[in-house]
Amino acid sequence: MLSEPTGVDFPTGPSVGEVVPDFSLPDQHGGSVSLMEALGGQRALLLFFRSVRW
């Protein structure tokens, strides 16, 4: 098992309830969709999953 180096902070992302800045990602058709466009004035749950350790 790998151990984390001491004295190094590994941020895990935004805190619960924290407002995140708008960002854009590609959709399944290659177009760009921003978070605000996808929300359409509603709330959303964002899940950030890290599949490997870096």
N, C-alpha and C positions, 0 to 999 in steps of 0.2 A: 504494500500500500504506500502511496506517495504521501509525504508530509509537506505541508505548506511552509515556505521559508518564514522565519520569524521577522517581525518588523515590516512585513509587506501587507498592504491592504488590498483585498480582492473585492471590489464593489459588485453588488449583486443586481443592480438596476434601481429603478425608482422605488420609493417607499410606497406603502399602501396609502391610497388617497392623494398621492402627489400628482399634480398636473404635468403631463408630458408635452413637449413641444410637438408641433405638427411635423410629420415626416411623410415621405412618399415611398412606395414600394411597387415593383412590377406586379401586375395581375396575371392571370393564367393565359391571357391573350397577348402579353407583351406590352400592354399599355401601362400608364402610370396612374396610381390611385393614392391620394393623400388620406391621412387619417381623418381629417375634417370632412372630406367628401364621403368617406365610408360611414362616418357616424351620422351624418344628416341631422345634426342637432340632438342626437340621442347619446346615451352613455354606452360605454363598452368595457369589456374586460380584456386587458392585454396580457398575454402570457409570453414571456421571454424564456426560451429554453436553450440551454447551452449543452450541446451533445458531447463535447470533449473539453478537457481541461487545458487552458492555455495560460 
